[in-house]
Amino acid sequence: MKRQEHFWNVDLRVVFKEWLSQLWTFFLTLLTFLGIGLPVLISIFVLWYLAGFPRLTMSF
């Protein structure tokens, strides 16, 4: 009969390396979306500057 695996038998180095790998993937995805949105953000700030810095108010 096969020996039963327990969660405390896991090699923590492997878990930590996998966690870092997934964290790195998350940061690259975040950086990619920021890079894609950068031209839009630059355009928004240029138009806001050209409009004379209007106040941002929430009126309904």
C-alpha positions as CSV (number, residue, x, y, z in Angstrom):
1,M,0.0,0.0,0.0
2,K,1.2,3.5,-0.9
3,R,2.3,5.7,2.0
4,Q,-0.1,8.6,2.5
5,E,1.2,12.1,1.7
6,H,0.8,14.9,4.3
7,F,1.0,18.6,3.7
8,W,3.8,18.9,6.2
9,N,6.0,16.7,4.0
10,V,6.2,19.3,1.3
11,D,9.6,20.8,0.5
12,L,9.2,24.5,1.4
13,R,12.0,25.5,-1.0
14,V,9.9,24.2,-3.9
15,V,6.8,25.9,-2.6
16,F,8.7,29.2,-2.2
17,K,10.2,29.0,-5.7
18,E,6.8,28.3,-7.2
19,W,5.3,31.2,-5.3
20,L,8.0,33.5,-6.5
21,S,7.5,32.3,-10.1
22,Q,3.8,33.1,-9.9
23,L,4.4,36.4,-8.2
24,W,6.8,37.4,-11.0
25,T,4.2,36.5,-13.6
26,F,1.7,38.7,-11.8
27,F,4.1,41.7,-11.8
28,L,4.9,41.2,-15.5
29,T,1.2,41.1,-16.3
30,L,0.6,44.3,-14.2
31,L,3.5,46.0,-15.9
32,T,2.2,45.0,-19.3
33,F,-1.3,46.5,-18.6
34,L,0.3,49.7,-17.3
35,G,2.4,49.9,-20.5
36,I,-0.6,49.3,-22.7
37,G,-2.5,52.1,-20.8
38,L,0.3,54.6,-20.8
39,P,-0.5,56.3,-24.1
40,V,-4.1,56.8,-22.9
41,L,-3.0,58.2,-19.6
42,I,-0.5,60.6,-21.3
43,S,-3.3,61.8,-23.6
44,I,-5.6,62.4,-20.7
45,F,-3.1,64.5,-18.8
46,V,-2.1,66.5,-21.9
47,L,-5.8,67.3,-22.6
48,W,-6.4,68.1,-18.9
49,Y,-3.4,70.5,-19.0
50,L,-4.6,72.2,-22.2
51,A,-8.1,72.6,-20.6
52,G,-6.5,74.7,-17.9
53,F,-6.5,72.2,-15.0
54,P,-10.3,72.1,-14.4
55,R,-11.3,70.9,-11.0
56,L,-12.5,67.3,-10.8
57,T,-15.9,67.5,-9.0
58,M,-18.5,64.8,-8.6
59,S,-21.9,66.4,-9.2
60,F,-24.9,64.4,-9.9
